[in-house]
Amino acid sequence: MQNLYVDVTSLDSRAVDKFALSEEIMMEHAAIAVERTIRERFVLGSSILIVCGSGNNGADGLALVRLLDGDFDVIVHVPFGGSSPLAKLQLKRLEKMGIKSERLPKSADVIIDALFGSGLNRPLDLASIKILDALNAMSGFKIACDIPSGLHLDGSCDTHSFKAALTVTMGALKRGMFSDHAKEIVGEIIVADLGIHHNHYEIPSQWHLLEVSDLRLPIRTAVSAHKGSYGHLALICGEKAGAAVIAGSAALRFGAGLVTLLSNENILLPYELMQSHSLPENTTAIALGMGMGSEFDDKELSALLDNSLPLVLDADIFTHPLFLELLKRPNIVLTPHPKEFTQILRVCEIADIDTATLQNDRFNYAQKFCETFPNTVLVLKGSNVLIARNKDFFINPHGTVTLAKGGSGDVLSGLIAALLAQGYDPLKSALQGSLAHAIASQKFTKNNYAMTPLDLIESITTL
């Protein structure tokens, strides 16, 4: 698990104050990190275009020009001159080497964006848009210095943002690099130390990036256990019974000892799942909402939920009159997709926004929700899943496009519910269920459009 930061300016200042580093020392290390990456990946003599802005991100690029010139065919383009003191200093050094700004070429083996980095605090102007469009149209390997130009710290992206295959980010990971929009443009991410080990550079953060190594499977160690030792999950099944069947199958595959679907109608189930018209006495967790529709009236649903059992809530329950009452419980996990989360925000009178507005600022709206409901675990689905409770926030970046298929969310709910049924804490259930879900999607080796929920459930066995 790694720390994420909204902005690293305070970390840079701390490094200067506490460790007597200077901005120039940190800049040299930033440039060296990109230089090392290029030397590891590209043969000597490759053509390298470095486009530099007028601030310190541009100065990083100018320092890089000095380090590469001689071994590579370096072309530097400085469209706006230098405005920061370090940018002016780096330009002066290049002038003494006889290196001048050139026009944009038509092509290059490597294209490096050092226009704005994390210093962008305004919409792109027409001149910058023209440059970025030209860079994106080139076929060479694209590297962003710090963060791609056009990506803002809040995670929103300009339409014309630089589309990197690799981002070398400076000092520490920035939260904005893990928005849903950013996933399209950051590519592979490398963190560059700035003259001091990251253990000294970083400070504790409320935001964290989940890693594959954080996955902890519900492996069974007790040799005398029986099916009752691993909980009994009850899924409230509704009009679209298939959603509950998928969730139930995922839960059984992820370790739940027993899984029962609750329905007023007799439905065709896989042999391993059970059905009941009432809540089993030994139930240890409940999942509801997926495909629920109006199968149960309010009185029936209230009776099923007249207990203190942990809950996973999804889909249709977010528009149900009981939802606000359920939010008062301390042991619930919500698993909305972005459109459903806008409905939650509206019902809870936190914000009245559309999905596009949410996606441009999903971190902020998740924080607002958690401030209002600090005991609730939120799993906001998306390209990068956001898991949150109170003041702790986690981003899971490991999902793949194979998950863009109906039923994938039902699998996720089932995995989380399985862990709740086995006695896991709601936050731990959400974190581990989300990780298992995302990593299982990576195991699918056929065409990425072809995965079904049953394929995803089967992949759980290979984690």
C-alpha positions in Angstrom: 0.0 0.0 0.0 1.4 3.4 -1.0 0.6 6.9 0.1 -1.2 9.3 -2.2 -1.1 13.1 -2.0 -3.3 15.8 -3.3 -0.2 18.0 -3.8 3.5 17.4 -3.0 4.4 21.1 -2.7 4.4 20.8 1.1 6.6 17.7 0.9 9.1 19.6 -1.3 9.1 22.5 1.2 9.6 20.0 4.1 12.5 18.4 2.3 14.1 21.8 1.9 13.5 22.8 5.6 14.2 19.5 7.3 16.9 18.0 5.2 18.6 21.1 3.8 17.9 20.1 0.2 17.4 22.8 -2.4 14.9 23.0 -5.3 17.8 22.7 -7.7 19.0 19.5 -6.1 15.6 18.0 -6.3 15.2 19.1 -9.9 18.5 17.5 -10.9 17.3 14.2 -9.3 14.0 14.5 -11.2 15.8 14.9 -14.5 18.2 12.0 -13.6 15.2 9.7 -13.0 13.8 10.4 -16.4 17.3 10.1 -18.0 17.7 6.7 -16.3 14.4 5.5 -17.6 15.3 6.5 -21.2 18.7 4.9 -21.1 17.1 1.7 -19.8 14.5 1.6 -22.6 15.9 3.1 -25.7 19.1 2.6 -27.8 21.7 5.3 -28.0 21.1 7.7 -30.9 17.3 7.5 -30.6 15.6 10.8 -31.5 14.1 12.4 -28.4 11.8 15.4 -28.4 11.5 17.3 -25.1 8.8 20.0 -24.9 9.4 22.3 -22.0 7.1 24.8 -20.4 8.1 28.1 -18.7 7.9 26.9 -15.1 9.7 24.3 -13.0 8.2 21.4 -14.9 9.8 22.9 -18.0 13.0 23.3 -16.0 13.0 19.6 -15.3 12.8 19.0 -19.0 15.6 21.5 -19.8 17.8 19.7 -17.2 17.0 16.4 -19.0 18.2 17.9 -22.3 21.6 18.6 -20.8 21.9 15.1 -19.5 20.9 13.3 -22.7 22.6 15.5 -25.3 25.6 13.7 -26.8 24.2 10.2 -26.6 20.8 10.9 -28.2 19.5 13.0 -31.0 17.8 15.6 -28.7 15.3 18.2 -30.0 14.1 20.7 -27.4 11.1 22.9 -28.0 10.5 25.8 -25.6 7.4 27.6 -26.8 6.9 30.0 -24.0 10.4 30.7 -22.8 11.4 30.5 -19.1 9.5 32.4 -16.3 10.6 30.6 -13.1 14.2 31.3 -11.8 15.2 27.7 -12.3 13.8 27.6 -15.8 15.8 30.7 -16.7 18.9 29.1 -15.1 18.5 25.8 -17.1 17.9 27.8 -20.3 21.2 29.7 -19.6 23.1 26.4 -19.2 21.7 25.1 -22.5 22.7 28.3 -24.3 26.3 27.9 -23.1 26.2 24.4 -24.6 25.0 25.8 -27.9 21.5 24.2 -27.5 18.6 26.2 -28.7 14.9 25.8 -28.9 13.8 24.2 -32.3 10.5 23.9 -34.0 8.3 20.9 -33.4 9.5 18.0 -35.7 7.0 15.8 -37.5 8.2 12.7 -35.6 10.5 11.4 -32.9 11.3 8.0 -31.3 10.5 9.4 -27.8 8.2 12.4 -27.0 8.6 13.9 -23.5 6.0 16.3 -22.1 7.5 18.8 -19.6 5.0 21.6 -20.3 3.0 21.9 -17.1 3.2 18.9 -14.8 1.3 19.3 -11.5 1.6 23.1 -11.7 -1.3 23.5 -14.1 -4.0 25.6 -12.4 -6.0 26.9 -15.3 -7.7 25.6 -18.5 -5.3 25.0 -21.4 -5.0 28.0 -23.8 -5.1 27.6 -27.5 -1.4 27.6 -28.0 -0.9 24.8 -25.5 -3.8 22.8 -27.0 -2.2 23.1 -30.5 1.1 21.8 -29.1 -0.5 18.9 -27.2 -2.6 17.9 -30.2 0.6 17.8 -32.3 2.4 15.7 -29.7 -0.5 13.2 -29.4 -0.6 12.8 -33.1 3.0 11.6 -33.2 3.7 7.9 -33.1 6.7 7.8 -30.8 6.8 6.5 -27.3 5.3 9.2 -25.0 6.6 10.1 -21.5 5.0 12.6 -19.1 7.3 14.4 -16.7 5.6 14.5 -13.3 2.0 14.2 -14.6 0.6 14.6 -18.1 -0.1 18.2 -19.2 -3.8 18.8 -19.0 -4.4 16.6 -16.0 -5.4 18.7 -12.9 -4.7 17.8 -9.3 -8.3 17.1 -8.6 -8.3 14.4 -11.3 -10.2 16.2 -14.0 -8.6 16.2 -17.5 -8.7 18.6 -20.3 -9.9 17.1 -23.6 -6.6 17.8 -25.2 -4.4 16.3 -22.3 -1.1 14.6 -23.2 -1.6 10.9 -23.6 1.4 9.2 -22.0 2.5 5.6 -22.2 4.7 6.3 -19.2 4.6 8.9 -16.4 7.6 9.6 -14.3 6.1 11.4 -11.3 8.3 13.4 -9.0 8.7 12.7 -5.2 5.4 10.8 -4.5 2.2 9.6 -6.1 -0.4 12.3 -6.7 -4.0 11.4 -6.0 -5.3 13.0 -9.2 -3.3 10.5 -11.3 -5.8 7.8 -10.2 -9.1 9.4 -11.2 -11.2 7.5 -13.8 -10.4 10.2 -16.4 -6.6 10.0 -15.7 -6.5 6.2 -16.3 -6.7 7.0 -20.0 -3.6 9.2 -20.1 -1.0 8.3 -17.4 0.1 4.9 -18.6 2.7 3.1 -16.5 3.8 5.1 -13.5 7.3 5.4 -12.0 8.0 7.4 -8.9 11.3 9.4 -8.9 13.1 10.0 -5.6 14.3 13.6 -5.3 17.6 13.3 -3.6 16.2 11.5 -0.5 14.6 8.2 0.1 10.8 8.3 -0.1 10.5 7.0 3.5 12.1 10.3 4.5 10.3 12.5 1.9 6.8 11.3 2.6 4.6 11.9 5.6 1.4 10.0 6.6 -1.6 10.5 4.4 -5.3 9.8 4.5 -5.2 8.6 0.9 -3.7 5.3 -0.1 -3.1 3.3 -3.3 -3.8 -0.4 -3.0 -1.2 -2.8 -4.4 -1.6 -6.4 -5.6 0.5 -7.5 -2.6 -2.2 -6.1 -0.3 -4.6 -8.9 -1.2 -5.3 -11.3 1.7 -7.4 -14.3 0.6 -9.7 -16.0 3.1 -7.6 -19.1 3.3 -8.9 -21.7 5.8 -6.4 -22.8 8.4 -8.6 -24.6 11.0 -8.6 -28.3 10.2 -11.6 -29.0 12.3 -13.9 -26.4 10.7 -17.3 -27.1 9.1 -19.5 -25.1 6.8 -21.0 -23.2 9.7 -17.6 -21.9 10.6 -17.6 -19.7 7.6 -20.8 -17.8 7.9 -24.2 -17.9 6.2 -24.9 -15.2 3.7 -28.5 -14.3 2.8 -29.2 -12.5 -0.5 -32.5 -10.8 -0.9 -33.5 -11.8 -4.4 -35.8 -9.7 -6.5 -37.4 -9.4 -10.0 -34.0 -9.9 -11.8 -33.1 -13.1 -10.0 -30.0 -13.5 -12.1 -28.2 -10.7 -10.3 -28.7 -12.4 -6.9 -27.6 -15.7 -8.3 -24.4 -14.2 -9.7 -23.7 -12.5 -6.3 -24.5 -15.7 -4.4 -22.2 -17.8 -6.6 -19.4 -15.3 -6.2 -19.9 -15.4 -2.4 -19.8 -19.2 -2.2 -16.6 -19.2 -4.4 -15.0 -16.7 -2.0 -15.4 -18.7 1.1 -18.9 -18.2 2.5 -19.9 -21.5 4.1 -23.6 -21.2 3.2 -25.5 -19.0 0.8 -29.3 -18.6 0.7 -31.4 -16.6 -1.7 -34.5 -15.1 -0.2 -37.5 -14.9 -2.6 -41.2 -15.1 -2.6 -41.1 -17.0 -5.9 -39.5 -20.4 -6.6 -36.5 -19.8 -8.8 -34.1 -22.1 -10.6 -30.8 -22.1 -8.7 -27.5 -23.8 -9.1 -27.4 -26.8 -6.9 -25.0 -25.3 -4.4 -27.2 -22.3 -3.6 -30.2 -22.6 -1.3 -33.5 -20.7 -1.3 -35.8 -19.6 1.5 -38.9 -17.4 2.0 -37.6 -16.2 5.4 -34.3 -15.2 6.9 -32.4 -18.3 8.1 -31.7 -18.2 11.8 -28.0 -18.6 11.5 -27.5 -15.8 8.9 -24.3 -13.8 9.5 -24.6 -11.1 6.8 -27.2 -9.9 4.3 -26.8 -8.5 0.7 -29.6 -6.7 -1.0 -30.4 -4.4 -3.9 -28.9 -6.2 -6.9 -31.8 -6.8 -9.2 -34.3 -6.4 -6.4 -36.9 -4.3 -8.1 -40.2 -4.4 -6.2 -40.3 -8.1 -5.3 -40.7 -7.3 -1.5 -43.1 -4.7 -0.2 -41.8 -2.3 2.4 -43.3 -4.3 5.3 -41.7 -7.5 4.2 -38.3 -5.9 3.6 -38.4 -4.2 7.0 -39.1 -7.5 8.7 -36.1 -9.1 6.9 -33.9 -6.3 8.1 -35.1 -6.1 11.7 -31.7 -7.1 13.0 -28.2 -5.8 13.5 -26.5 -8.0 10.8 -23.9 -6.4 8.5 -25.2 -5.4 5.1 -24.0 -5.0 1.6 -26.3 -2.5 -0.3 -26.3 -2.2 -4.1 -28.4 -0.9 -7.0 -32.2 -0.8 -6.4 -32.0 -0.3 -2.6 -30.5 3.2 -3.2 -33.9 4.4 -4.4 -35.9 2.5 -1.8 -37.7 4.4 1.0 -35.8 2.3 3.6 -32.4 3.4 2.4 -32.0 6.4 4.7 -32.9 4.3 7.7 -30.4 1.7 6.7 -27.7 4.4 6.6 -28.0 4.7 10.3 -26.5 1.2 10.8 -22.8 1.0 11.7 -21.9 -2.1 9.7 -22.9 -1.5 6.1 -21.1 -1.4 2.8 -22.4 0.5 -0.2 -21.3 -0.5 -3.7 -22.7 2.1 -6.2 -21.6 2.9 -9.7 -21.2 6.7 -10.4 -24.8 7.2 -11.5 -26.1 5.5 -8.4 -23.8 7.5 -6.2 -25.3 10.7 -7.6 -28.7 9.4 -6.5 -27.3 8.7 -3.0 -25.9 12.2 -2.8 -29.3 13.6 -3.8 -31.3 11.5 -1.4 -28.9 12.4 1.4 -29.1 16.1 0.5 -25.3 16.3 0.1 -25.3 17.4 -3.6 -27.6 17.5 -6.6 -25.2 16.8 -9.5 -25.1 14.7 -12.7 -22.7 11.9 -13.4 -20.3 14.0 -15.4 -19.9 16.5 -12.6 -19.3 13.6 -10.1 -16.6 12.0 -12.3 -14.8 15.3 -12.7 -14.5 15.6 -8.9 -15.2 12.2 -7.4 -12.7 12.5 -4.6 -14.3 15.6 -3.3 -17.8 14.1 -3.3 -16.7 10.9 -1.7 -15.2 13.0 1.1 -18.4 14.9 1.5 -20.3 11.7 1.8 -17.9 10.3 4.4 -18.1 13.4 6.5 -21.9 13.0 6.6 -21.8 9.2 7.2 -18.5 8.4 8.9 -19.5 4.9 9.9 -20.5 3.8 6.4 -18.1 2.1 4.0 -18.3 3.4 0.4 -17.2 1.4 -2.6 -17.5 3.8 -5.5 -17.1 1.7 -8.6 -15.2 3.0 -11.7 -12.1 2.4 -13.7 -10.2 3.1 -10.4 -12.4 1.9 -7.5 -12.6 4.3 -4.5 -13.1 2.7 -1.1 -13.6 5.0 1.8 -14.7 5.2 5.5 -14.6 8.3 7.6 -11.2 9.9 6.9 -9.5 6.9 5.3 -9.5 6.6 1.5 -8.2 3.9 -0.7 -7.9 3.6 -4.5 -7.9 0.3 -6.3 -6.3 0.8 -9.8 -6.1 -2.8 -10.8 -9.4 -3.4 -12.6 -9.4 -3.9 -16.3 -11.8 -3.1 -19.1 -13.0 -6.7 -19.1 -15.2 -5.7 -16.2 -17.3 -3.4 -18.4 -20.0 -6.0 -18.5 -23.4 -6.5 -16.9 -23.1 -8.7 -13.8 -19.5 -7.7 -12.9 -20.8 -5.4 -10.1 -22.9 -8.3 -8.7 -19.8 -10.4 -8.4 -18.1 -7.6 -6.5 -21.1 -7.3 -4.1 -21.0 -11.1 -3.6 -17.3 -11.1 -2.8 -17.6 -8.4 -0.2 -20.7 -10.0 1.3 -18.8 -13.3 1.5 -16.2 -11.7 3.7 -18.8 -10.0 5.9 -20.5 -13.3 6.4 -17.2 -14.8 7.5 -16.8 -12.1 10.2 -14.5 -9.6 8.5 -14.8 -5.9 9.4 -16.8 -3.9 6.8 -13.8 -1.9 5.6 -11.6 -4.9 5.3 -14.3 -6.8 3.5 -14.6 -3.9 1.0 -10.8 -3.6 0.5 -10.2 -7.3 0.0 -13.3 -8.0 -2.0 -12.5 -5.1 -4.4 -8.8 -6.3 -4.8 -9.9 -9.9 -5.5 -12.5 -8.6 -8.0 -9.9 -6.5 -9.9 -7.1 -9.0 -9.8 -9.4 -11.8 -11.0 -10.2 -9.6 -14.0 -6.5 -9.6 -14.9 -6.5 -13.4 -15.0 -8.8 -13.5 -17.9 -6.6 -14.2 -20.9 -9.1 -14.3 -23.8 -10.3 -11.3 -25.8 -11.1 -8.5 -23.4 -14.7 -8.1 -24.6 -15.6 -11.7 -23.9 -15.5 -12.1 -20.1 -18.7 -13.0 -18.4 -19.5 -12.9 -14.7 -19.1 -16.7 -14.5 -15.6 -16.3 -16.0 -14.8 -13.7 -13.4 -16.1 -16.0 -10.6 -14.0 -18.8 -11.9 -10.9 -16.6 -11.9 -11.3 -16.2 -8.2 -10.0 -19.7 -7.8 -6.6 -18.8 -9.4 -5.8 -15.8 -7.2 
